[in-house]
């Protein structure tokens, strides 16, 4: 890893010198230029190669169905696949009689003191086990994969498929957002931002940690990227039919996002400025506005109805996804919003820094337990979003955006940052502190910071200032890419480190 980083930094130094000498810092991205677009495609291909390498190093065989191993040893997605194949919504595993007799089966200490056996981290409701993980990966990956191959994919395969779809989508999102919101964006800053946003989204860390927890995280990242991409596309288009098409696709993406990782549905509000610009703008007739509204509302309403029906059929409530009934480290019923966790949320999700070491994997995520008094808090080693140094520019976003007239852009960025703050607070209150929860805010933060840096550079007029700013911005984005790769070797699971370096 160190050799690879050294090569990257050396190549960057050479490229910086060539850029300044040849005037690359003046080259604007042109979406109609085939060479410019080919460069972005090249970036996506190279990033896809990283994903394939991770898969190759951790590859596991797909499973025959019916499963050879006991169903109780399968992960929740495999168990839910089995349940749906049997045309039932609950897992085909009988709970122990002692668990059925408990007054409060969700009390972890009581379960352990009584020696009651139970299925770890599944929902338990009305005498049955359920998987509370989103159904989207099952519908879109597990069943198609099974019908094509006759096998059930291993978590590594599922995460590879998601990653290989996410990478070109994230590339397209990064380019589109830069083009729409930063206007005259520099070609090479945009190219570097593709690497920064993809790696900084934590998709490689997620893929290298592939298990049932990370399938949900990866699926959430994929459909968050899709929702944001189609929303920005809808904003960019002038013709109402094209807008309607992209609104339709963004609506489907929002439904699949909710069916993957429900808490991420809050990012819906980032699109509100786009919707308002259509509703209150003077560019379209009332009938054309209605078409655009319905193109989004119809798939969202239909998808919401399907999700609510699924929830009600399993847990008797249209708003219950099952997390309330999970059998895990603590009784989820005790969780609530706590003012005492506001500052820990800011520290652990944003400001907590890693340590760098001289030994592999050259990165350490210090374990720190915050003082929460008697309140239980699930804590593992993690790092904050500002460890990606370019994200610090988000702190100064009000100064960067002051005086700009694009209300949609200002609203999109402001609401995106507010959503990350809300999610960090929600996650720490109802889930705890864990590196994989950082993925709930990582994509949006790295995307916003890239746009802000592109915007800052575009607005620099003096050439003497532009040259050093160009190199600094590229270097910050390079560091984001490198740090995202380093988390592949040091994370919650450490699969690669344990297999090849320990």
PyMOL commands that set and color helices and strands:
alter all, ss='L'
color gray80, all
select helices_A, chain A and resi 2-22+24-26+34-58+71-73+76-85+97-101+108-114+136-149+155-181+187-200+203-208+212-236+240-258+262-280+286-315+323-325+332-334+339-351+385-387+389-401+407-430+435-458+463-486+495-501
alter helices_A, ss='H'
color red, helices_A
select strands_A, chain A and resi 63-64+123-125+128-130+151-152+355-356+363-364
alter strands_A, ss='S'
color yellow, strands_A
deselect
rebuild
show_as cartoon
